[in-house]
């Protein structure tokens, strides 16, 4: 299980880093940036795009994410995500190329916004 957690941390750190580098101010990530302080998932929003639109756009690229309140509507409203967030998760069956594909698809979604 230590190996599983180590893999999860590597993937999550890589995903947070890529999100921040590639999408900059267009992305708002919920929670700590350090994967040691979070699980293998990232909740986020893309400025100017509804979370459900982002999830739908990603689904057209065969990328499965969740959109909504994730059983935490009061928290979402408190942090200013009144429409919920997008949540991506990573585990043993994912690798760095999956995250690269995910980031590239997100970048295309952001381009659609403008």
ZAKOLKE-507326 format. One record per residue (C-alpha): residue in one letter; x, y, z. Coordinates in nm, 3 decimals, padded with zeros to 5 digits. Layout:
<recs>
+------+---------+---------+---------+
| type |       x |       y |       z |
+------+---------+---------+---------+
|    A |       X |       Y |       Z |
...
+------+---------+---------+---------+
</recs>
This chain:
<recs>
+------+---------+---------+---------+
| type |       x |       y |       z |
+------+---------+---------+---------+
|    X |  00.000 |  00.000 |  00.000 |
|    X |  00.297 |  00.233 |  00.054 |
|    X |  00.384 |  00.188 | -00.315 |
|    X |  00.027 |  00.266 | -00.415 |
|    X |  00.028 |  00.583 | -00.205 |
|    X |  00.368 |  00.682 | -00.341 |
|    X |  00.241 |  00.646 | -00.700 |
|    X | -00.070 |  00.845 | -00.614 |
|    X |  00.140 |  01.126 | -00.465 |
|    X |  00.368 |  01.139 | -00.771 |
|    X |  00.072 |  01.160 | -01.009 |
|    X | -00.114 |  01.419 | -00.803 |
|    X |  00.194 |  01.640 | -00.762 |
|    X |  00.257 |  01.616 | -01.136 |
|    X | -00.105 |  01.703 | -01.217 |
|    X | -00.113 |  02.004 | -00.981 |
|    X |  00.217 |  02.128 | -01.125 |
|    X |  00.099 |  02.089 | -01.485 |
|    X | -00.237 |  02.253 | -01.411 |
|    X | -00.064 |  02.552 | -01.257 |
|    X |  00.202 |  02.582 | -01.527 |
|    X | -00.019 |  02.525 | -01.830 |
|    X | -00.339 |  02.699 | -01.723 |
|    X | -00.205 |  02.963 | -01.485 |
|    X | -00.471 |  03.205 | -01.366 |
|    X | -00.741 |  03.021 | -01.563 |
|    X | -00.753 |  02.741 | -01.308 |
|    X | -00.855 |  02.751 | -00.940 |
|    X | -00.753 |  02.442 | -00.746 |
|    X | -00.928 |  02.353 | -00.421 |
|    X | -00.706 |  02.254 | -00.132 |
|    X | -00.333 |  02.224 | -00.073 |
|    X | -00.095 |  02.205 | -00.368 |
|    X |  00.120 |  01.940 | -00.195 |
|    X | -00.008 |  01.589 | -00.266 |
|    X |  00.122 |  01.470 |  00.071 |
|    X | -00.159 |  01.680 |  00.221 |
|    X | -00.436 |  01.549 | -00.004 |
|    X | -00.562 |  01.230 | -00.161 |
|    X | -00.526 |  01.129 | -00.524 |
|    X | -00.780 |  01.375 | -00.652 |
|    X | -00.797 |  01.736 | -00.754 |
|    X | -01.108 |  01.954 | -00.749 |
|    X | -01.080 |  02.264 | -00.963 |
|    X | -01.261 |  02.514 | -01.179 |
|    X | -01.171 |  02.682 | -01.505 |
|    X | -01.254 |  03.052 | -01.495 |
|    X | -01.539 |  03.139 | -01.727 |
|    X | -01.654 |  02.778 | -01.777 |
|    X | -01.926 |  02.597 | -01.588 |
|    X | -01.794 |  02.276 | -01.424 |
|    X | -02.052 |  02.068 | -01.611 |
|    X | -01.939 |  02.218 | -01.942 |
|    X | -01.576 |  02.130 | -01.861 |
|    X | -01.677 |  01.773 | -01.773 |
|    X | -01.877 |  01.743 | -02.095 |
|    X | -01.592 |  01.880 | -02.307 |
|    X | -01.349 |  01.635 | -02.144 |
|    X | -01.590 |  01.348 | -02.200 |
|    X | -01.573 |  01.415 | -02.576 |
|    X | -01.202 |  01.331 | -02.542 |
|    X | -01.281 |  01.009 | -02.347 |
|    X | -01.166 |  01.165 | -02.019 |
|    X | -01.392 |  01.088 | -01.725 |
|    X | -01.418 |  01.345 | -01.447 |
|    X | -01.696 |  01.435 | -01.207 |
|    X | -01.870 |  01.772 | -01.189 |
|    X | -02.088 |  01.903 | -00.909 |
|    X | -02.076 |  01.960 | -00.537 |
|    X | -01.926 |  01.619 | -00.446 |
|    X | -02.144 |  01.597 | -00.133 |
|    X | -02.004 |  01.930 | -00.011 |
|    X | -02.235 |  02.206 | -00.136 |
|    X | -02.192 |  02.431 |  00.171 |
|    X | -01.814 |  02.414 |  00.132 |
|    X | -01.835 |  02.497 | -00.238 |
|    X | -02.054 |  02.796 | -00.167 |
|    X | -01.821 |  02.909 |  00.113 |
|    X | -01.514 |  02.905 | -00.113 |
|    X | -01.704 |  03.080 | -00.392 |
|    X | -01.763 |  02.783 | -00.622 |
|    X | -02.139 |  02.836 | -00.634 |
|    X | -02.181 |  02.601 | -00.932 |
|    X | -01.965 |  02.323 | -00.790 |
|    X | -01.630 |  02.205 | -00.925 |
|    X | -01.468 |  01.952 | -01.154 |
|    X | -01.293 |  01.660 | -00.986 |
|    X | -01.023 |  01.446 | -01.144 |
|    X | -00.886 |  01.144 | -00.963 |
|    X | -00.571 |  00.938 | -01.008 |
|    X | -00.480 |  00.590 | -00.893 |
|    X | -00.266 |  00.285 | -00.974 |
|    X | -00.412 |  00.245 | -01.323 |
|    X | -00.303 |  00.596 | -01.428 |
|    X |  00.035 |  00.718 | -01.546 |
|    X |  00.194 |  01.048 | -01.643 |
|    X |  00.074 |  01.021 | -02.003 |
|    X | -00.287 |  01.014 | -01.877 |
|    X | -00.227 |  01.342 | -01.699 |
|    X | -00.065 |  01.492 | -02.009 |
|    X | -00.373 |  01.393 | -02.213 |
|    X | -00.598 |  01.543 | -01.944 |
|    X | -00.405 |  01.872 | -01.937 |
|    X | -00.401 |  01.903 | -02.316 |
|    X | -00.777 |  01.850 | -02.329 |
|    X | -00.826 |  02.111 | -02.057 |
|    X | -00.614 |  02.358 | -02.251 |
|    X | -00.839 |  02.304 | -02.555 |
|    X | -01.143 |  02.371 | -02.333 |
|    X | -00.992 |  02.697 | -02.211 |
|    X | -00.928 |  02.802 | -02.571 |
|    X | -01.297 |  02.747 | -02.647 |
|    X | -01.383 |  02.994 | -02.373 |
|    X | -01.219 |  03.286 | -02.553 |
+------+---------+---------+---------+
</recs>
